[in-house]
Amino acid sequence: MNDEQHCAEVRSIKLNSFSRSTATVQLTDDGGLLFDFYDFDYLGSGRADMYRVAVQSLPGLYQAMAHTTGDSLRTPAELLACIGRHYPAWDDAFSWLKSSGVPFTHEVDPWA
């Protein structure tokens, strides 16, 4: 299997995060991206923070990745693989998303 075939199969990546938390980035069914951070011990309960990038905003993330890493991307799966390769920790991936200038929404589930 070559790198291009492997990237095309990527639908979700797990990022390094803090203790008692998990972090993932995944392709959504509508073609966008979901940056998901779950804290198992937020004020004695779980809390999920979900940051969604709409499919129409993905070209902006391709450009941001090209600008910050030099990688040229063609697909959402390639973008996802590059996020995992260049920004394997939650803090780094989320900082990159915020600094990209690409719009995203933030949802909170305080009782997740």
CORLINFEN-V250818 format. One record per helix or strand of 3 or more residues. SS is the DSSP state (H for helix, E for strand). FROM is the first residue (numbers start at 1). TO is the last residue. If there is no record, write none. Layout:
BEGIN
SS	FROM	TO
SS	FROM	TO
END
This chain:
BEGIN
H	3	9
E	12	16
E	21	27
E	33	42
E	45	53
H	55	69
H	76	86
H	90	99
E	105	109
END
